[in-house]
Amino acid sequence: MDNVEKRLADEKKLLESITAPEELETRLRSALDKAAPGRVKRIPTFWKTAAVVLLVLVIAGNNYNAFAYYGKQIFGFDKFIHGDLKQFNEEGMGQRVDKKMSLADGTEMTINGVISDANQLNLYYTFTNPNGLSNDTVSFFTPNRLRGYLTNSSSRGGVSDINDNHTEIKGTMNFDSVSPFAKELTLHFWETRQNGERKERSITFPYNPNRALPTHIEQSINKKIAVDKGTVTFNSITATPIMTEITGTLDVDNLYKIGNALGGIQLIANGSPVKATETRSGLIHGTSEPLADIREFHIRFETLPRQLDSLQIVLDEFVGYQQLEEKVPLASTGEISFILKDKELRVKQVSTTAQGVEIKIATEVDMRLDGLSVVTRAGTTPLKASKNKGYVNQADGKTMEERTLLFDTTAVPEYLLVEGMHYLKKYNKVIEISLD
């Protein structure tokens, strides 16, 4: 019983420490003063004790904030809070913080408030200095991450705006989502001093996870789609009033052969595409080495329509591979064009020097040739290196990727042998998301 008595005492202290906000207390007192006096019911001591024990059990069982948070608006950030987010803030779903600290040059930094959901946390801040600020002030303030209970959230960037008098800067920073059990958060940031010295600093402020915006959709998907060189796995989708995020993993050998291979993943709501806002991929979270070459990805989209009748994930395009074994003749002295699996290759110049054979080519931006070698009367010589890679506007106005191929032979080349090609391929694979 000692433990129970100790917990009852702790909860008694907690209850005694809780006070209603001044505005709420005033309204309640006013309502009570107007109410007609009534009979007071006596509650037996036994039932009072039972109610306290029940309260303790509920608090201990939930392991969560026990009382609703009285929300307030975050003011002065109309340039950064708009759409549905503005409505939620006006309804008091934002969390006012108003925590201040001084920076080295006398600038006062205020964490004004946060708005969070299951996908991210938006932090709103103000820099104030009556002696003046510059646009460079923000560049000397580099947010790193938010830490708290079960929380280690990376910064995702932000925007800011300076007033006409150059005495105040307001801005917002975005972070990965924080734990629903965190009761306070610590912002870690780098401050660059005027002498160029960088110092890590931090500021801690209260956080109430009960004020996080509601999640509209949170589903496991666990669907795999086979592609030419591996598998794309869609793990989950989470839709909130701030954004929609799709997560998954990539076990694809030629993932980085084509730039922005993930750009062909679409989210279709009510038959129309939802605009993608951010795409990132990398090592599996928490590892420093590739895990069997599997990478995780996160794709963020704008918010979903309020009236949602259908939702689909479409793998419209993705990096593919085509086996070719194509021999491209090199006898011509001028530029010549070839079509390889609906993609264009232009051989622009062929020259033989004392250092070897050089072939200048241009390819479409969404293709990459594989297994290159030159065929001469003396035999076959594989590609040694390439140089001068870049995007160039051609004479016909088409933008192509040019590069010069180097081969370690002085024999006259007859053919360019192309074993295969990485390219952006149409897949058009659809995953239906249940709305039940």
C-alpha positions in Angstrom: 0.0 0.0 0.0 3.0 2.3 0.5 3.3 2.8 -3.3 -0.5 3.5 -3.6 -0.4 6.0 -0.8 2.7 7.7 -2.4 1.0 8.0 -5.8 -2.2 9.3 -4.1 -0.1 12.0 -2.4 1.6 12.9 -5.7 -1.7 13.2 -7.5 -3.1 15.3 -4.7 -0.2 17.7 -5.2 -0.8 17.7 -8.9 -4.5 18.5 -8.5 -3.6 21.3 -6.1 -1.1 22.8 -8.5 -3.6 23.0 -11.4 -5.2 26.4 -12.0 -7.6 27.5 -14.8 -6.5 30.3 -17.1 -7.7 33.7 -15.9 -10.2 34.2 -18.7 -11.8 30.8 -18.0 -11.9 31.3 -14.3 -13.7 34.7 -14.7 -16.3 33.2 -17.0 -17.0 30.3 -14.6 -17.3 32.6 -11.6 -19.8 34.8 -13.5 -21.9 31.8 -14.4 -21.9 30.5 -10.9 -22.9 33.9 -9.5 -26.0 34.0 -11.8 -27.1 30.4 -11.0 -29.9 29.9 -8.4 -28.8 28.4 -5.1 -29.8 24.7 -4.8 -29.6 21.9 -2.4 -26.1 20.7 -1.7 -25.8 16.9 -1.8 -23.5 15.4 0.7 -21.2 12.8 -0.8 -20.1 10.1 1.6 -16.4 10.0 2.4 -16.2 6.4 1.0 -17.2 7.6 -2.5 -14.8 10.6 -2.3 -12.0 8.2 -1.7 -13.2 5.9 -4.4 -13.3 8.8 -6.9 -9.7 9.8 -6.1 -8.5 6.2 -6.5 -10.3 6.0 -9.9 -8.8 9.3 -11.0 -5.3 8.0 -10.1 -5.9 4.7 -12.1 -7.1 6.6 -15.1 -4.1 9.0 -15.0 -1.6 6.1 -14.5 -3.3 4.0 -17.2 -3.3 6.7 -19.9 0.3 7.9 -19.3 -0.8 11.0 -21.1 -1.8 14.6 -20.3 -4.7 14.3 -17.8 -6.5 17.6 -18.5 -7.5 19.4 -21.6 -5.2 22.3 -22.6 -6.8 25.7 -22.9 -5.6 26.8 -26.3 -4.9 30.3 -27.5 -4.2 31.9 -30.8 -0.7 32.6 -32.1 -0.8 36.2 -33.2 1.3 38.2 -35.7 2.0 35.4 -38.2 -0.7 35.9 -40.8 2.0 35.7 -43.6 2.9 32.2 -42.5 -0.4 30.8 -41.2 -3.1 30.4 -43.8 -5.8 28.1 -45.2 -6.9 25.3 -42.9 -4.0 26.1 -40.6 -5.3 29.6 -40.0 -8.8 28.3 -39.1 -7.3 25.9 -36.6 -5.2 28.7 -35.0 -8.3 30.9 -34.8 -10.1 28.1 -33.0 -7.3 28.0 -30.4 -5.6 24.8 -31.6 -2.2 26.5 -31.7 0.0 26.5 -28.6 1.2 29.8 -27.3 4.7 29.6 -25.8 6.1 33.1 -25.5 9.5 31.9 -24.2 12.3 34.4 -24.6 16.1 34.5 -24.6 18.9 36.9 -25.5 21.4 36.3 -28.2 25.0 37.5 -28.1 24.4 40.8 -30.0 21.5 41.8 -27.7 18.8 40.6 -30.0 15.8 39.1 -28.1 14.6 35.8 -29.5 11.0 34.7 -28.7 9.5 31.3 -29.3 6.0 32.5 -29.9 4.2 29.2 -30.4 3.9 25.9 -32.2 1.3 24.1 -34.3 1.9 20.4 -34.6 0.3 17.3 -36.0 1.4 13.7 -36.7 3.6 14.7 -39.7 5.5 17.8 -38.5 5.8 20.6 -36.0 5.7 24.3 -37.1 7.6 26.6 -34.7 6.9 30.4 -34.9 9.6 32.8 -33.6 10.4 36.5 -33.4 13.8 38.4 -33.4 13.6 41.9 -31.8 16.4 44.5 -31.6 15.6 48.2 -31.3 19.2 48.9 -32.6 18.3 47.3 -35.9 18.4 43.9 -37.6 19.4 42.8 -41.0 18.2 40.0 -43.3 21.5 38.3 -42.4 20.4 37.9 -38.8 18.5 34.7 -39.6 21.5 33.3 -41.4 23.5 33.5 -38.1 20.7 31.5 -36.4 20.8 27.9 -37.5 18.2 25.6 -36.0 19.5 22.0 -35.6 16.8 19.9 -34.0 14.1 19.6 -31.4 14.7 17.2 -28.5 12.4 15.9 -25.9 10.9 12.7 -24.5 11.2 10.1 -27.3 11.8 13.0 -29.6 14.8 13.9 -31.8 13.3 15.8 -34.7 15.4 17.3 -37.5 14.9 20.8 -38.9 13.2 20.9 -42.3 13.9 24.6 -43.1 11.7 27.6 -42.8 10.9 31.2 -44.0 11.1 34.6 -42.4 10.1 38.3 -43.0 11.6 41.6 -41.7 9.5 44.6 -40.8 9.9 48.0 -42.5 11.9 49.5 -39.6 14.3 46.5 -39.6 13.8 46.1 -35.9 11.8 42.8 -36.0 12.0 39.6 -37.9 9.2 37.0 -37.7 9.6 33.5 -39.1 8.6 29.9 -39.0 10.7 26.7 -38.9 9.5 23.2 -39.7 10.6 20.1 -37.9 9.8 16.4 -38.1 7.0 15.2 -35.9 7.5 15.0 -32.2 6.5 12.3 -29.7 2.9 12.4 -28.5 4.3 11.9 -25.0 6.6 14.8 -24.9 5.7 17.4 -22.2 8.5 19.9 -23.1 10.8 20.4 -26.1 14.3 21.8 -26.4 15.3 23.7 -29.5 19.0 23.3 -30.2 20.6 25.8 -32.6 23.9 27.3 -33.7 24.5 31.0 -33.1 27.2 32.6 -35.2 28.9 35.5 -33.4 30.2 38.6 -35.2 33.8 37.2 -35.0 32.6 34.1 -37.0 32.7 31.8 -33.9 29.8 29.4 -33.8 28.3 28.4 -30.5 25.6 25.8 -29.8 22.7 27.0 -27.7 19.3 25.8 -26.6 16.0 26.9 -25.3 13.4 24.7 -23.6 9.7 25.4 -23.6 6.5 23.5 -22.6 4.6 21.4 -25.1 1.2 19.9 -24.8 0.6 16.9 -27.2 -3.1 17.0 -26.6 -3.2 20.2 -28.7 -1.8 18.4 -31.8 -4.1 18.8 -34.8 -6.3 15.7 -35.5 -5.2 13.1 -38.0 -7.6 12.5 -40.8 -6.0 9.3 -42.2 -3.3 7.1 -40.7 -3.0 3.8 -42.5 -0.5 1.1 -43.0 -0.2 0.2 -46.7 2.6 -2.5 -46.8 2.3 -2.9 -50.6 5.2 -3.8 -52.9 5.6 -2.9 -56.5 8.2 -4.6 -58.6 10.3 -2.5 -60.9 13.0 -3.5 -63.4 15.9 -3.4 -60.9 14.2 -4.1 -57.6 11.2 -3.3 -55.4 9.4 -0.2 -54.2 7.5 -0.7 -50.9 4.8 1.7 -49.7 4.6 1.5 -45.9 2.1 4.1 -44.7 0.1 7.2 -45.4 -0.7 9.9 -42.8 -3.0 12.8 -43.7 -3.4 15.8 -41.3 -4.6 19.4 -41.7 -1.0 20.5 -42.4 0.0 18.0 -45.0 -0.1 14.4 -46.3 3.0 12.1 -46.1 3.7 8.8 -47.8 6.6 6.7 -46.4 8.2 3.6 -47.8 11.4 1.8 -48.7 13.4 1.3 -51.9 15.4 -1.8 -52.7 16.4 -0.7 -56.2 19.9 -1.2 -57.7 19.7 1.7 -60.2 17.8 4.2 -58.0 20.2 7.1 -58.6 21.0 6.5 -62.2 18.2 8.9 -63.1 17.6 12.1 -61.2 14.4 12.5 -59.2 13.3 8.9 -59.8 10.7 9.4 -57.0 9.0 12.3 -58.9 6.8 9.8 -60.7 5.0 8.8 -57.5 1.6 10.5 -57.5 -1.2 10.9 -54.9 -4.6 11.0 -56.6 -7.6 12.3 -54.5 -11.1 12.3 -56.1 -9.4 11.7 -59.4 -7.1 14.7 -59.3 -3.4 14.8 -58.5 -2.4 16.3 -55.1 0.6 18.6 -55.4 3.9 17.2 -54.0 5.8 19.6 -51.8 8.9 17.6 -50.7 10.7 14.4 -51.6 13.6 12.9 -49.7 15.3 9.5 -49.5 18.3 8.1 -47.6 19.7 5.4 -45.4 17.3 3.7 -43.1 16.8 6.0 -40.1 19.2 5.3 -37.3 21.8 3.5 -39.4 25.2 4.7 -40.7 25.7 2.1 -43.3 23.4 0.9 -46.1 21.1 -1.9 -44.9 21.2 -4.4 -47.8 21.1 -1.3 -50.1 17.5 -0.6 -48.8 16.7 3.1 -48.6 13.7 4.8 -46.9 11.7 7.6 -48.6 9.3 10.3 -47.5 7.1 12.2 -50.0 5.0 15.1 -48.7 1.9 16.4 -50.4 -0.5 19.2 -49.8 -3.6 18.6 -47.7 -6.4 16.3 -48.9 -9.8 17.6 -49.9 -12.3 17.8 -47.0 -14.8 15.8 -48.9 -12.8 12.7 -49.9 -14.4 10.1 -52.1 -11.4 8.2 -53.4 -7.6 8.1 -52.8 -4.9 6.3 -54.8 -1.2 6.1 -54.9 0.1 5.8 -58.4 3.6 4.7 -59.4 3.3 6.5 -62.8 7.0 6.6 -63.7 10.1 5.2 -62.2 13.6 4.4 -63.1 13.7 1.3 -65.4 16.3 -0.7 -67.3 16.3 -2.0 -70.9 18.8 -4.5 -72.2 19.9 -3.3 -75.7 23.2 -4.8 -77.1 23.0 -2.1 -79.7 25.9 -1.3 -82.1 25.9 2.4 -83.0 28.0 3.1 -86.2 30.8 5.6 -85.8 31.9 6.0 -89.5 30.0 9.3 -90.1 32.0 12.5 -89.8 29.0 14.6 -88.8 26.4 14.5 -86.1 24.1 11.5 -86.3 21.0 10.6 -84.3 19.9 7.1 -83.1 16.7 6.0 -81.3 17.1 3.5 -78.5 13.9 2.3 -77.0 12.1 5.6 -77.8 15.0 7.6 -76.4 17.4 9.6 -78.5 21.2 9.3 -78.7 23.2 11.8 -80.7 26.8 11.1 -81.6 28.2 14.6 -82.1 31.9 14.0 -82.6 34.5 11.2 -82.8 38.2 11.8 -82.6 41.3 9.6 -82.1 44.3 11.1 -80.3 47.5 9.8 -78.8 45.7 9.5 -75.5 42.9 7.4 -77.0 39.4 7.6 -78.6 37.1 10.4 -77.6 33.4 10.3 -78.5 31.1 13.3 -77.7 27.5 12.3 -77.3 24.2 13.8 -76.2 21.4 11.9 -74.6 17.9 12.7 -73.4 17.9 14.0 -69.8 16.0 11.0 -68.4 18.3 8.2 -69.8 21.7 6.9 -68.9 23.7 4.5 -71.2 25.1 1.3 -69.6 28.0 -1.0 -70.5 29.7 1.2 -73.1 32.6 0.1 -75.2 34.1 0.7 -78.7 34.5 -2.0 -81.3 37.6 -1.7 -83.5 39.4 -4.2 -85.8 41.7 -4.9 -82.9 38.9 -5.9 -80.6 36.6 -4.4 -78.0 37.7 -1.7 -75.5 35.5 -0.7 -72.5 34.8 2.8 -71.4 37.7 4.3 -69.4 36.0 7.5 -68.2 33.8 10.4 -69.2 34.2 14.2 -68.8 32.5 17.5 -69.5 29.1 16.3 -68.4 26.3 19.0 -68.6 22.9 20.0 -69.9 23.1 21.8 -73.2 20.5 23.3 -75.4 20.8 21.8 -78.9 20.5 23.6 -82.2 16.9 22.4 -82.5 16.0 23.8 -79.0 16.0 20.5 -77.3 17.8 20.2 -73.9 20.1 17.2 -73.8 22.8 15.9 -71.5 26.2 16.0 -73.2 29.4 14.2 -72.2 32.6 13.0 -73.8 33.5 9.3 -73.5 37.1 8.3 -73.2 38.4 4.9 -74.4 42.0 3.6 -73.9 42.7 2.6 -77.5 44.3 4.4 -80.5 42.6 2.1 -83.1 39.9 3.6 -85.3 36.5 2.9 -83.8 33.8 1.3 -86.0 31.0 1.0 -83.5 29.9 2.2 -80.1 28.5 -0.8 -78.2 25.6 -0.1 -75.8 24.7 -3.0 -73.6 21.8 -1.4 -71.9 20.0 1.8 -70.8 18.6 3.2 -67.5 15.7 5.4 -68.2 12.5 6.9 -66.8 9.9 4.2 -67.5 6.1 4.2 -67.5 4.8 1.8 -64.9 1.3 3.1 -64.1 0.8 0.9 -61.1 -2.1 1.9 -58.8 -2.6 1.3 -55.0 -6.1 1.9 -53.7 -6.3 3.5 -50.2 -9.4 2.4 -48.3 -11.4 5.2 -46.8 -13.6 3.0 -44.6 
